[in-house]
Amino acid sequence: MNENVLGIVAGVLTSASMIPQLIKILKEKNVKDLSLVMLLVLITGVSLWVWYGVMKDELPIILSNGFSVLVNLSLLICYFIYRKS
Amino acid sequence: MNENVLGIVAGVLTSASMIPQLIKILKEKNVKDLSLVMLLVLITGVSLWVWYGVMKDELPIILSNGFSVLVNLSLLICYFIYRKS
């Protein structure tokens, strides 16, 4: 299989798996089971993967981790909006 | 920064972020909030990332996604052990 096709399929699958978490939080407006530290560690990690992808010039890595950054930043924003309730 | 060091740091951070989920499930023996479909999608996705890493000969990708495969297979096993309770 072509490397880029493989990377894009892998990226779509791992990215898609995070969407239910975001939908659940948005619906339930409940973040008590989210760990702030872990969210910050994860955002740092996926941001570094984007940087790695840029250095290696690998589009599948940049796209899938870029998407992860967006999803996890959304979770972080939800965390601060909903933590009081 | 050296690309491999960057990839390894990124991999350690994203891998570490999954451990609390596994510990939580092992402690609480409760999998009702785990989605089987999403677990299967995620395991397929990270397995394809390992394959991508092997094709590109990139150790950080192989190691961090290989670790993800192990953690998520453990979650899958927990799912089948604890789903009845």
Backbone of each chain as nested JSON, in Angstrom:
{
  "chains": [
    {"id": "A", "residues": [
      {"number": 1, "name": "MET", "atoms": {"N": [0.854, -1.195, 0.0], "CA": [0.0, 0.0, 0.0], "C": [0.894, 1.25, 0.0]}},
      {"number": 2, "name": "ASN", "atoms": {"N": [0.441, 2.268, -0.706], "CA": [1.17, 3.529, -0.725], "C": [1.276, 4.1, 0.703]}},
      {"number": 3, "name": "GLU", "atoms": {"N": [2.466, 4.593, 1.05], "CA": [2.709, 5.075, 2.421], "C": [1.757, 6.204, 2.826]}},
      {"number": 4, "name": "ASN", "atoms": {"N": [1.527, 7.131, 1.896], "CA": [0.673, 8.264, 2.248], "C": [-0.775, 7.849, 2.443]}},
      {"number": 5, "name": "VAL", "atoms": {"N": [-1.26, 6.924, 1.598], "CA": [-2.629, 6.423, 1.752], "C": [-2.752, 5.724, 3.109]}},
      {"number": 6, "name": "LEU", "atoms": {"N": [-1.77, 4.882, 3.423], "CA": [-1.742, 4.181, 4.71], "C": [-1.787, 5.185, 5.867]}},
      {"number": 7, "name": "GLY", "atoms": {"N": [-0.948, 6.219, 5.783], "CA": [-0.894, 7.229, 6.843], "C": [-2.21, 7.981, 6.976]}},
      {"number": 8, "name": "ILE", "atoms": {"N": [-2.84, 8.286, 5.839], "CA": [-4.098, 9.033, 5.887], "C": [-5.218, 8.162, 6.476]}},
      {"number": 9, "name": "VAL", "atoms": {"N": [-5.281, 6.879, 6.071], "CA": [-6.287, 5.97, 6.643], "C": [-6.063, 5.842, 8.156]}},
      {"number": 10, "name": "ALA", "atoms": {"N": [-4.812, 5.644, 8.558], "CA": [-4.488, 5.534, 9.991], "C": [-4.9, 6.813, 10.722]}},
      {"number": 11, "name": "GLY", "atoms": {"N": [-4.601, 7.962, 10.118], "CA": [-4.921, 9.253, 10.735], "C": [-6.418, 9.47, 10.88]}},
      {"number": 12, "name": "VAL", "atoms": {"N": [-7.186, 9.095, 9.847], "CA": [-8.64, 9.261, 9.911], "C": [-9.208, 8.394, 11.038]}},
      {"number": 13, "name": "LEU", "atoms": {"N": [-8.721, 7.15, 11.154], "CA": [-9.234, 6.246, 12.196], "C": [-8.909, 6.759, 13.594]}},
      {"number": 14, "name": "THR", "atoms": {"N": [-7.641, 7.137, 13.827], "CA": [-7.292, 7.588, 15.183], "C": [-7.957, 8.923, 15.498]}},
      {"number": 15, "name": "SER", "atoms": {"N": [-8.127, 9.796, 14.49], "CA": [-8.805, 11.073, 14.729], "C": [-10.284, 10.85, 15.02]}},
      {"number": 16, "name": "ALA", "atoms": {"N": [-10.931, 9.982, 14.226], "CA": [-12.364, 9.729, 14.389], "C": [-12.672, 9.207, 15.786]}},
      {"number": 17, "name": "SER", "atoms": {"N": [-11.743, 8.456, 16.355], "CA": [-11.996, 7.828, 17.654], "C": [-12.101, 8.857, 18.773]}},
      {"number": 18, "name": "MET", "atoms": {"N": [-11.645, 10.102, 18.539], "CA": [-11.716, 11.11, 19.598], "C": [-13.014, 11.898, 19.576]}},
      {"number": 19, "name": "ILE", "atoms": {"N": [-13.732, 11.831, 18.467], "CA": [-14.927, 12.666, 18.328], "C": [-16.028, 12.307, 19.345]}},
      {"number": 20, "name": "PRO", "atoms": {"N": [-16.3, 11.016, 19.598], "CA": [-17.347, 10.687, 20.581], "C": [-17.089, 11.309, 21.953]}},
      {"number": 21, "name": "GLN", "atoms": {"N": [-15.814, 11.394, 22.35], "CA": [-15.483, 12.019, 23.646], "C": [-15.92, 13.472, 23.66]}},
      {"number": 22, "name": "LEU", "atoms": {"N": [-15.607, 14.185, 22.588], "CA": [-15.971, 15.598, 22.508], "C": [-17.499, 15.77, 22.495]}},
      {"number": 23, "name": "ILE", "atoms": {"N": [-18.197, 14.928, 21.714], "CA": [-19.666, 15.006, 21.635], "C": [-20.287, 14.742, 23.005]}},
      {"number": 24, "name": "LYS", "atoms": {"N": [-19.755, 13.733, 23.699], "CA": [-20.251, 13.378, 25.035], "C": [-20.149, 14.566, 25.998]}},
      {"number": 25, "name": "ILE", "atoms": {"N": [-18.994, 15.23, 25.989], "CA": [-18.779, 16.375, 26.879], "C": [-19.718, 17.522, 26.506]}},
      {"number": 26, "name": "LEU", "atoms": {"N": [-19.858, 17.766, 25.192], "CA": [-20.714, 18.868, 24.744], "C": [-22.175, 18.614, 25.11]}},
      {"number": 27, "name": "LYS", "atoms": {"N": [-22.601, 17.333, 25.041], "CA": [-23.986, 16.989, 25.358], "C": [-24.236, 17.026, 26.862]}},
      {"number": 28, "name": "GLU", "atoms": {"N": [-23.328, 16.427, 27.606], "CA": [-23.573, 16.273, 29.045], "C": [-23.1, 17.475, 29.856]}},
      {"number": 29, "name": "LYS", "atoms": {"N": [-22.298, 18.335, 29.245], "CA": [-21.758, 19.522, 29.929], "C": [-21.173, 19.158, 31.295]}},
      {"number": 30, "name": "ASN", "atoms": {"N": [-20.501, 18.018, 31.311], "CA": [-19.947, 17.504, 32.56], "C": [-18.486, 17.112, 32.318]}},
      {"number": 31, "name": "VAL", "atoms": {"N": [-17.567, 17.765, 33.036], "CA": [-16.145, 17.491, 32.782], "C": [-15.453, 16.88, 34.001]}},
      {"number": 32, "name": "LYS", "atoms": {"N": [-16.254, 16.393, 34.958], "CA": [-15.612, 15.938, 36.2], "C": [-14.684, 14.743, 35.984]}},
      {"number": 33, "name": "ASP", "atoms": {"N": [-14.913, 13.973, 34.901], "CA": [-14.028, 12.832, 34.653], "C": [-12.828, 13.187, 33.771]}},
      {"number": 34, "name": "LEU", "atoms": {"N": [-12.762, 14.458, 33.351], "CA": [-11.609, 14.866, 32.543], "C": [-10.484, 15.314, 33.463]}},
      {"number": 35, "name": "SER", "atoms": {"N": [-9.266, 14.882, 33.133], "CA": [-8.116, 15.298, 33.921], "C": [-7.417, 16.448, 33.195]}},
      {"number": 36, "name": "LEU", "atoms": {"N": [-7.307, 17.606, 33.888], "CA": [-6.684, 18.781, 33.278], "C": [-5.22, 18.506, 32.942]}},
      {"number": 37, "name": "VAL", "atoms": {"N": [-4.501, 17.873, 33.867], "CA": [-3.077, 17.595, 33.638], "C": [-2.912, 16.734, 32.381]}},
      {"number": 38, "name": "MET", "atoms": {"N": [-3.737, 15.685, 32.283], "CA": [-3.606, 14.793, 31.143], "C": [-3.941, 15.493, 29.832]}},
      {"number": 39, "name": "LEU", "atoms": {"N": [-4.941, 16.4, 29.892], "CA": [-5.307, 17.164, 28.706], "C": [-4.125, 18.041, 28.262]}},
      {"number": 40, "name": "LEU", "atoms": {"N": [-3.454, 18.675, 29.235], "CA": [-2.31, 19.529, 28.906], "C": [-1.144, 18.708, 28.361]}},
      {"number": 41, "name": "VAL", "atoms": {"N": [-0.917, 17.516, 28.971], "CA": [0.151, 16.629, 28.489], "C": [-0.151, 16.195, 27.044]}},
      {"number": 42, "name": "LEU", "atoms": {"N": [-1.426, 15.838, 26.798], "CA": [-1.816, 15.362, 25.471], "C": [-1.684, 16.465, 24.419]}},
      {"number": 43, "name": "ILE", "atoms": {"N": [-2.117, 17.684, 24.77], "CA": [-2.023, 18.804, 23.816], "C": [-0.549, 19.086, 23.5]}},
      {"number": 44, "name": "THR", "atoms": {"N": [0.307, 19.054, 24.535], "CA": [1.739, 19.247, 24.294], "C": [2.272, 18.146, 23.378]}},
      {"number": 45, "name": "GLY", "atoms": {"N": [1.893, 16.906, 23.662], "CA": [2.369, 15.761, 22.874], "C": [1.956, 15.838, 21.411]}},
      {"number": 46, "name": "VAL", "atoms": {"N": [0.671, 16.073, 21.149], "CA": [0.226, 16.109, 19.748], "C": [0.79, 17.337, 19.016]}},
      {"number": 47, "name": "SER", "atoms": {"N": [1.009, 18.447, 19.76], "CA": [1.637, 19.613, 19.13], "C": [3.063, 19.279, 18.696]}},
      {"number": 48, "name": "LEU", "atoms": {"N": [3.778, 18.536, 19.552], "CA": [5.136, 18.121, 19.186], "C": [5.113, 17.179, 17.983]}},
      {"number": 49, "name": "TRP", "atoms": {"N": [4.076, 16.311, 17.874], "CA": [3.946, 15.443, 16.691], "C": [3.751, 16.264, 15.421]}},
      {"number": 50, "name": "VAL", "atoms": {"N": [2.982, 17.378, 15.521], "CA": [2.803, 18.248, 14.349], "C": [4.172, 18.801, 13.932]}},
      {"number": 51, "name": "TRP", "atoms": {"N": [4.928, 19.258, 14.923], "CA": [6.273, 19.792, 14.665], "C": [7.163, 18.716, 14.013]}},
      {"number": 52, "name": "TYR", "atoms": {"N": [7.085, 17.495, 14.552], "CA": [7.833, 16.36, 13.992], "C": [7.434, 16.147, 12.526]}},
      {"number": 53, "name": "GLY", "atoms": {"N": [6.128, 16.178, 12.263], "CA": [5.628, 15.984, 10.894], "C": [6.137, 17.067, 9.949]}},
      {"number": 54, "name": "VAL", "atoms": {"N": [6.195, 18.318, 10.461], "CA": [6.691, 19.429, 9.645], "C": [8.178, 19.219, 9.333]}},
      {"number": 55, "name": "MET", "atoms": {"N": [8.962, 18.816, 10.369], "CA": [10.401, 18.587, 10.162], "C": [10.644, 17.461, 9.163]}},
      {"number": 56, "name": "LYS", "atoms": {"N": [9.826, 16.398, 9.245], "CA": [9.995, 15.246, 8.362], "C": [9.234, 15.422, 7.043]}},
      {"number": 57, "name": "ASP", "atoms": {"N": [8.464, 16.509, 6.942], "CA": [7.656, 16.78, 5.758], "C": [6.705, 15.613, 5.457]}},
      {"number": 58, "name": "GLU", "atoms": {"N": [5.962, 15.192, 6.484], "CA": [5.015, 14.082, 6.3], "C": [3.592, 14.562, 6.572]}},
      {"number": 59, "name": "LEU", "atoms": {"N": [2.852, 14.732, 5.478], "CA": [1.514, 15.301, 5.566], "C": [0.55, 14.49, 6.439]}},
      {"number": 60, "name": "PRO", "atoms": {"N": [0.539, 13.133, 6.375], "CA": [-0.415, 12.387, 7.221], "C": [-0.218, 12.685, 8.704]}},
      {"number": 61, "name": "ILE", "atoms": {"N": [1.034, 12.823, 9.132], "CA": [1.321, 13.101, 10.546], "C": [0.866, 14.507, 10.92]}},
      {"number": 62, "name": "ILE", "atoms": {"N": [1.137, 15.48, 10.039], "CA": [0.734, 16.863, 10.309], "C": [-0.793, 16.96, 10.417]}},
      {"number": 63, "name": "LEU", "atoms": {"N": [-1.501, 16.362, 9.445], "CA": [-2.966, 16.485, 9.416], "C": [-3.635, 15.799, 10.599]}},
      {"number": 64, "name": "SER", "atoms": {"N": [-3.246, 14.544, 10.878], "CA": [-3.969, 13.828, 11.929], "C": [-3.659, 14.417, 13.301]}},
      {"number": 65, "name": "ASN", "atoms": {"N": [-2.413, 14.841, 13.537], "CA": [-2.099, 15.424, 14.837], "C": [-2.605, 16.86, 14.948]}},
      {"number": 66, "name": "GLY", "atoms": {"N": [-2.653, 17.564, 13.813], "CA": [-3.237, 18.893, 13.807], "C": [-4.704, 18.831, 14.216]}},
      {"number": 67, "name": "PHE", "atoms": {"N": [-5.403, 17.8, 13.682], "CA": [-6.799, 17.589, 14.058], "C": [-6.918, 17.285, 15.557]}},
      {"number": 68, "name": "SER", "atoms": {"N": [-5.996, 16.453, 16.064], "CA": [-5.994, 16.141, 17.506], "C": [-5.804, 17.386, 18.351]}},
      {"number": 69, "name": "VAL", "atoms": {"N": [-4.932, 18.291, 17.915], "CA": [-4.725, 19.535, 18.655], "C": [-6.052, 20.289, 18.756]}},
      {"number": 70, "name": "LEU", "atoms": {"N": [-6.779, 20.385, 17.632], "CA": [-8.055, 21.108, 17.62], "C": [-9.076, 20.466, 18.567]}},
      {"number": 71, "name": "VAL", "atoms": {"N": [-9.216, 19.123, 18.475], "CA": [-10.182, 18.428, 19.333], "C": [-9.825, 18.63, 20.806]}},
      {"number": 72, "name": "ASN", "atoms": {"N": [-8.549, 18.502, 21.133], "CA": [-8.154, 18.583, 22.537], "C": [-8.187, 20.006, 23.069]}},
      {"number": 73, "name": "LEU", "atoms": {"N": [-7.928, 20.988, 22.186], "CA": [-8.109, 22.379, 22.617], "C": [-9.594, 22.65, 22.886]}},
      {"number": 74, "name": "SER", "atoms": {"N": [-10.483, 22.056, 22.072], "CA": [-11.928, 22.2, 22.315], "C": [-12.288, 21.6, 23.672]}},
      {"number": 75, "name": "LEU", "atoms": {"N": [-11.706, 20.411, 23.977], "CA": [-11.962, 19.787, 25.279], "C": [-11.461, 20.684, 26.409]}},
      {"number": 76, "name": "LEU", "atoms": {"N": [-10.302, 21.307, 26.19], "CA": [-9.73, 22.193, 27.215], "C": [-10.654, 23.394, 27.454]}},
      {"number": 77, "name": "ILE", "atoms": {"N": [-11.182, 23.974, 26.364], "CA": [-12.117, 25.102, 26.492], "C": [-13.375, 24.649, 27.251]}},
      {"number": 78, "name": "CYS", "atoms": {"N": [-13.914, 23.463, 26.884], "CA": [-15.078, 22.913, 27.598], "C": [-14.756, 22.745, 29.078]}},
      {"number": 79, "name": "TYR", "atoms": {"N": [-13.549, 22.288, 29.359], "CA": [-13.154, 22.072, 30.75], "C": [-13.341, 23.355, 31.563]}},
      {"number": 80, "name": "PHE", "atoms": {"N": [-12.86, 24.487, 30.998], "CA": [-12.939, 25.73, 31.752], "C": [-14.354, 26.307, 31.775]}},
      {"number": 81, "name": "ILE", "atoms": {"N": [-15.14, 26.034, 30.729], "CA": [-16.528, 26.521, 30.701], "C": [-17.395, 25.741, 31.71]}},
      {"number": 82, "name": "TYR", "atoms": {"N": [-17.23, 24.405, 31.736], "CA": [-18.159, 23.553, 32.469], "C": [-17.693, 23.136, 33.857]}},
      {"number": 83, "name": "ARG", "atoms": {"N": [-16.46, 23.45, 34.22], "CA": [-15.954, 22.886, 35.48], "C": [-16.711, 23.37, 36.711]}},
      {"number": 84, "name": "LYS", "atoms": {"N": [-17.332, 24.544, 36.618], "CA": [-18.048, 25.081, 37.767], "C": [-19.359, 24.364, 38.023]}},
      {"number": 85, "name": "SER", "atoms": {"N": [-19.958, 23.838, 36.935], "CA": [-21.306, 23.282, 37.09], "C": [-21.285, 21.863, 37.645]}}
    ]},
    {"id": "B", "residues": [
      {"number": 1, "name": "MET", "atoms": {"N": [15.946, 21.106, 17.155], "CA": [15.981, 19.848, 17.942], "C": [16.102, 18.661, 16.991]}},
      {"number": 2, "name": "ASN", "atoms": {"N": [16.836, 17.655, 17.416], "CA": [16.957, 16.434, 16.62], "C": [15.58, 15.802, 16.407]}},
      {"number": 3, "name": "GLU", "atoms": {"N": [15.316, 15.359, 15.181], "CA": [13.997, 14.815, 14.845], "C": [13.609, 13.612, 15.701]}},
      {"number": 4, "name": "ASN", "atoms": {"N": [14.578, 12.724, 15.926], "CA": [14.246, 11.522, 16.691], "C": [13.962, 11.842, 18.155]}},
      {"number": 5, "name": "VAL", "atoms": {"N": [14.725, 12.784, 18.727], "CA": [14.473, 13.191, 20.114], "C": [13.074, 13.804, 20.207]}},
      {"number": 6, "name": "LEU", "atoms": {"N": [12.771, 14.685, 19.249], "CA": [11.453, 15.318, 19.199], "C": [10.349, 14.255, 19.121]}},
      {"number": 7, "name": "GLY", "atoms": {"N": [10.525, 13.273, 18.235], "CA": [9.524, 12.211, 18.079], "C": [9.371, 11.378, 19.34]}},
      {"number": 8, "name": "ILE", "atoms": {"N": [10.484, 11.107, 20.011], "CA": [10.417, 10.283, 21.223], "C": [9.725, 11.055, 22.355]}},
      {"number": 9, "name": "VAL", "atoms": {"N": [10.051, 12.36, 22.5], "CA": [9.389, 13.171, 23.524], "C": [7.883, 13.236, 23.238]}},
      {"number": 10, "name": "ALA", "atoms": {"N": [7.527, 13.493, 21.971], "CA": [6.123, 13.541, 21.578], "C": [5.44, 12.207, 21.883]}},
      {"number": 11, "name": "GLY", "atoms": {"N": [6.115, 11.106, 21.55], "CA": [5.548, 9.781, 21.764], "C": [5.342, 9.459, 23.237]}},
      {"number": 12, "name": "VAL", "atoms": {"N": [6.316, 9.845, 24.076], "CA": [6.191, 9.589, 25.52], "C": [4.99, 10.359, 26.078]}},
      {"number": 13, "name": "LEU", "atoms": {"N": [4.823, 11.625, 25.656], "CA": [3.717, 12.441, 26.161], "C": [2.361, 11.88, 25.733]}},
      {"number": 14, "name": "THR", "atoms": {"N": [2.215, 11.552, 24.443], "CA": [0.906, 11.046, 23.995], "C": [0.637, 9.659, 24.572]}},
      {"number": 15, "name": "SER", "atoms": {"N": [1.684, 8.85, 24.74], "CA": [1.486, 7.52, 25.334], "C": [1.109, 7.634, 26.802]}},
      {"number": 16, "name": "ALA", "atoms": {"N": [1.812, 8.517, 27.542], "CA": [1.566, 8.676, 28.981], "C": [0.127, 9.108, 29.244]}},
      {"number": 17, "name": "SER", "atoms": {"N": [-0.435, 9.879, 28.32], "CA": [-1.781, 10.418, 28.535], "C": [-2.849, 9.321, 28.531]}},
      {"number": 18, "name": "MET", "atoms": {"N": [-2.515, 8.124, 28.028], "CA": [-3.52, 7.055, 27.989], "C": [-3.523, 6.198, 29.24]}},
      {"number": 19, "name": "ILE", "atoms": {"N": [-2.455, 6.29, 30.035], "CA": [-2.33, 5.397, 31.186], "C": [-3.419, 5.635, 32.246]}},
      {"number": 20, "name": "PRO", "atoms": {"N": [-3.767, 6.918, 32.57], "CA": [-4.817, 7.136, 33.575], "C": [-6.142, 6.448, 33.22]}},
      {"number": 21, "name": "GLN", "atoms": {"N": [-6.474, 6.43, 31.913], "CA": [-7.71, 5.745, 31.492], "C": [-7.656, 4.257, 31.861]}},
      {"number": 22, "name": "LEU", "atoms": {"N": [-6.533, 3.63, 31.563], "CA": [-6.392, 2.207, 31.861], "C": [-6.445, 1.952, 33.371]}},
      {"number": 23, "name": "ILE", "atoms": {"N": [-5.755, 2.798, 34.148], "CA": [-5.748, 2.647, 35.611], "C": [-7.164, 2.812, 36.173]}},
      {"number": 24, "name": "LYS", "atoms": {"N": [-7.874, 3.802, 35.646], "CA": [-9.25, 4.071, 36.093], "C": [-10.14, 2.835, 35.881]}},
      {"number": 25, "name": "ILE", "atoms": {"N": [-10.025, 2.233, 34.697], "CA": [-10.842, 1.054, 34.378], "C": [-10.445, -0.124, 35.281]}},
      {"number": 26, "name": "LEU", "atoms": {"N": [-9.139, -0.303, 35.473], "CA": [-8.672, -1.428, 36.293], "C": [-9.127, -1.272, 37.742]}},
      {"number": 27, "name": "LYS", "atoms": {"N": [-9.145, -0.008, 38.234], "CA": [-9.547, 0.24, 39.615], "C": [-11.054, 0.097, 39.801]}},
      {"number": 28, "name": "GLU", "atoms": {"N": [-11.799, 0.705, 38.879], "CA": [-13.251, 0.784, 39.052], "C": [-13.977, -0.436, 38.48]}},
      {"number": 29, "name": "LYS", "atoms": {"N": [-13.272, -1.221, 37.675], "CA": [-13.869, -2.404, 37.034], "C": [-15.213, -2.078, 36.397]}},
      {"number": 30, "name": "ASN", "atoms": {"N": [-15.271, -0.905, 35.775], "CA": [-16.519, -0.428, 35.191], "C": [-16.221, 0.053, 33.77]}},
      {"number": 31, "name": "VAL", "atoms": {"N": [-16.855, -0.587, 32.774], "CA": [-16.553, -0.218, 31.383], "C": [-17.777, 0.35, 30.661]}},
      {"number": 32, "name": "LYS", "atoms": {"N": [-18.797, 0.759, 31.421], "CA": [-20.019, 1.181, 30.735], "C": [-19.817, 2.435, 29.887]}},
      {"number": 33, "name": "ASP", "atoms": {"N": [-18.803, 3.249, 30.214], "CA": [-18.572, 4.454, 29.414], "C": [-17.611, 4.21, 28.245]}},
      {"number": 34, "name": "LEU", "atoms": {"N": [-17.112, 2.971, 28.132], "CA": [-16.22, 2.664, 27.006], "C": [-17.063, 2.231, 25.809]}},
      {"number": 35, "name": "SER", "atoms": {"N": [-16.7, 2.747, 24.64], "CA": [-17.408, 2.35, 23.426], "C": [-16.583, 1.273, 22.707]}},
      {"number": 36, "name": "LEU", "atoms": {"N": [-17.205, 0.091, 22.506], "CA": [-16.503, -1.018, 21.858], "C": [-16.106, -0.66, 20.43]}},
      {"number": 37, "name": "VAL", "atoms": {"N": [-17.035, -0.03, 19.699], "CA": [-16.743, 0.337, 18.304], "C": [-15.534, 1.268, 18.25]}},
      {"number": 38, "name": "MET", "atoms": {"N": [-15.522, 2.281, 19.135], "CA": [-14.431, 3.243, 19.117], "C": [-13.101, 2.587, 19.487]}},
      {"number": 39, "name": "LEU", "atoms": {"N": [-13.171, 1.628, 20.429], "CA": [-11.961, 0.906, 20.819], "C": [-11.413, 0.129, 19.619]}},
      {"number": 40, "name": "LEU", "atoms": {"N": [-12.304, -0.513, 18.87], "CA": [-11.881, -1.288, 17.696], "C": [-11.324, -0.371, 16.602]}},
      {"number": 41, "name": "VAL", "atoms": {"N": [-11.979, 0.788, 16.405], "CA": [-11.493, 1.753, 15.411], "C": [-10.098, 2.241, 15.804]}},
      {"number": 42, "name": "LEU", "atoms": {"N": [-9.939, 2.543, 17.102], "CA": [-8.664, 3.065, 17.594], "C": [-7.548, 2.023, 17.456]}},
      {"number": 43, "name": "ILE", "atoms": {"N": [-7.842, 0.773, 17.816], "CA": [-6.824, -0.284, 17.713], "C": [-6.42, -0.473, 16.243]}},
      {"number": 44, "name": "THR", "atoms": {"N": [-7.414, -0.444, 15.338], "CA": [-7.095, -0.545, 13.906], "C": [-6.21, 0.632, 13.485]}},
      {"number": 45, "name": "GLY", "atoms": {"N": [-6.59, 1.842, 13.91], "CA": [-5.837, 3.046, 13.545], "C": [-4.397, 3.017, 14.026]}},
      {"number": 46, "name": "VAL", "atoms": {"N": [-4.195, 2.715, 15.311], "CA": [-2.811, 2.742, 15.821], "C": [-1.984, 1.591, 15.237]}},
      {"number": 47, "name": "SER", "atoms": {"N": [-2.652, 0.46, 14.91], "CA": [-1.927, -0.639, 14.259], "C": [-1.436, -0.204, 12.873]}},
      {"number": 48, "name": "LEU", "atoms": {"N": [-2.293, 0.545, 12.152], "CA": [-1.882, 1.055, 10.841], "C": [-0.741, 2.061, 10.977]}},
      {"number": 49, "name": "TRP", "atoms": {"N": [-0.754, 2.847, 12.078], "CA": [0.372, 3.774, 12.313], "C": [1.673, 3.001, 12.534]}},
      {"number": 50, "name": "VAL", "atoms": {"N": [1.606, 1.857, 13.228], "CA": [2.817, 1.042, 13.421], "C": [3.328, 0.583, 12.051]}},
      {"number": 51, "name": "TRP", "atoms": {"N": [2.392, 0.117, 11.205], "CA": [2.745, -0.329, 9.856], "C": [3.39, 0.821, 9.066]}},
      {"number": 52, "name": "TYR", "atoms": {"N": [2.78, 2.022, 9.179], "CA": [3.317, 3.224, 8.515], "C": [4.751, 3.495, 8.99]}},
      {"number": 53, "name": "GLY", "atoms": {"N": [4.954, 3.397, 10.314], "CA": [6.281, 3.619, 10.891], "C": [7.303, 2.621, 10.376]}},
      {"number": 54, "name": "VAL", "atoms": {"N": [6.862, 1.369, 10.218], "CA": [7.76, 0.324, 9.712], "C": [8.132, 0.629, 8.254]}},
      {"number": 55, "name": "MET", "atoms": {"N": [7.115, 1.026, 7.448], "CA": [7.389, 1.342, 6.035], "C": [8.328, 2.529, 5.89]}},
      {"number": 56, "name": "LYS", "atoms": {"N": [8.153, 3.535, 6.764], "CA": [8.982, 4.745, 6.703], "C": [10.275, 4.586, 7.511]}},
      {"number": 57, "name": "ASP", "atoms": {"N": [10.377, 3.48, 8.234], "CA": [11.544, 3.221, 9.085], "C": [11.739, 4.339, 10.116]}},
      {"number": 58, "name": "GLU", "atoms": {"N": [10.645, 4.677, 10.841], "CA": [10.731, 5.732, 11.854], "C": [10.41, 5.16, 13.233]}},
      {"number": 59, "name": "LEU", "atoms": {"N": [11.467, 5.005, 14.027], "CA": [11.348, 4.361, 15.325], "C": [10.382, 5.065, 16.282]}},
      {"number": 60, "name": "PRO", "atoms": {"N": [10.372, 6.425, 16.369], "CA": [9.436, 7.067, 17.311], "C": [7.982, 6.702, 17.022]}},
      {"number": 61, "name": "ILE", "atoms": {"N": [7.633, 6.611, 15.738], "CA": [6.253, 6.272, 15.367], "C": [5.936, 4.824, 15.725]}},
      {"number": 62, "name": "ILE", "atoms": {"N": [6.884, 3.919, 15.452], "CA": [6.672, 2.507, 15.765], "C": [6.499, 2.314, 17.276]}},
      {"number": 63, "name": "LEU", "atoms": {"N": [7.39, 2.931, 18.063], "CA": [7.356, 2.723, 19.522], "C": [6.106, 3.317, 20.163]}},
      {"number": 64, "name": "SER", "atoms": {"N": [5.777, 4.574, 19.824], "CA": [4.648, 5.197, 20.529], "C": [3.333, 4.549, 20.126]}},
      {"number": 65, "name": "ASN", "atoms": {"N": [3.187, 4.191, 18.842], "CA": [1.938, 3.554, 18.432], "C": [1.889, 2.085, 18.857]}},
      {"number": 66, "name": "GLY", "atoms": {"N": [3.051, 1.445, 18.922], "CA": [3.092, 0.074, 19.438], "C": [2.615, 0.037, 20.886]}},
      {"number": 67, "name": "PHE", "atoms": {"N": [3.044, 1.051, 21.664], "CA": [2.6, 1.161, 23.046], "C": [1.085, 1.388, 23.114]}},
      {"number": 68, "name": "SER", "atoms": {"N": [0.579, 2.235, 22.213], "CA": [-0.879, 2.482, 22.148], "C": [-1.643, 1.197, 21.845]}},
      {"number": 69, "name": "VAL", "atoms": {"N": [-1.112, 0.371, 20.942], "CA": [-1.765, -0.9, 20.629], "C": [-1.894, -1.725, 21.911]}},
      {"number": 70, "name": "LEU", "atoms": {"N": [-0.805, -1.817, 22.69], "CA": [-0.815, -2.603, 23.933], "C": [-1.843, -2.068, 24.93]}},
      {"number": 71, "name": "VAL", "atoms": {"N": [-1.843, -0.726, 25.155], "CA": [-2.778, -0.134, 26.115], "C": [-4.22, -0.387, 25.674]}},
      {"number": 72, "name": "ASN", "atoms": {"N": [-4.484, -0.201, 24.376], "CA": [-5.859, -0.344, 23.905], "C": [-6.307, -1.801, 23.829]}},
      {"number": 73, "name": "LEU", "atoms": {"N": [-5.382, -2.721, 23.578], "CA": [-5.732, -4.136, 23.655], "C": [-6.065, -4.502, 25.101]}},
      {"number": 74, "name": "SER", "atoms": {"N": [-5.328, -3.905, 26.062], "CA": [-5.629, -4.136, 27.482], "C": [-7.035, -3.628, 27.809]}},
      {"number": 75, "name": "LEU", "atoms": {"N": [-7.37, -2.441, 27.281], "CA": [-8.715, -1.891, 27.498], "C": [-9.775, -2.811, 26.89]}},
      {"number": 76, "name": "LEU", "atoms": {"N": [-9.466, -3.373, 25.714], "CA": [-10.409, -4.279, 25.047], "C": [-10.633, -5.54, 25.883]}},
      {"number": 77, "name": "ILE", "atoms": {"N": [-9.538, -6.075, 26.434], "CA": [-9.646, -7.264, 27.301], "C": [-10.485, -6.915, 28.533]}},
      {"number": 78, "name": "CYS", "atoms": {"N": [-10.217, -5.75, 29.162], "CA": [-11.011, -5.296, 30.312], "C": [-12.474, -5.189, 29.931]}},
      {"number": 79, "name": "TYR", "atoms": {"N": [-12.73, -4.681, 28.725], "CA": [-14.111, -4.514, 28.272], "C": [-14.858, -5.839, 28.339]}},
      {"number": 80, "name": "PHE", "atoms": {"N": [-14.213, -6.925, 27.848], "CA": [-14.901, -8.216, 27.816], "C": [-14.955, -8.874, 29.197]}},
      {"number": 81, "name": "ILE", "atoms": {"N": [-13.968, -8.572, 30.047], "CA": [-13.984, -9.131, 31.406], "C": [-15.067, -8.452, 32.256]}},
      {"number": 82, "name": "TYR", "atoms": {"N": [-15.159, -7.106, 32.159], "CA": [-15.984, -6.349, 33.103], "C": [-17.362, -5.967, 32.576]}},
      {"number": 83, "name": "ARG", "atoms": {"N": [-17.662, -6.238, 31.306], "CA": [-18.922, -5.702, 30.756], "C": [-20.159, -6.303, 31.412]}},
      {"number": 84, "name": "LYS", "atoms": {"N": [-20.03, -7.505, 31.98], "CA": [-21.197, -8.146, 32.603], "C": [-21.564, -7.518, 33.938]}},
      {"number": 85, "name": "SER", "atoms": {"N": [-20.546, -6.967, 34.626], "CA": [-20.807, -6.51, 35.992], "C": [-21.458, -5.137, 36.033]}}
    ]}
  ]
}
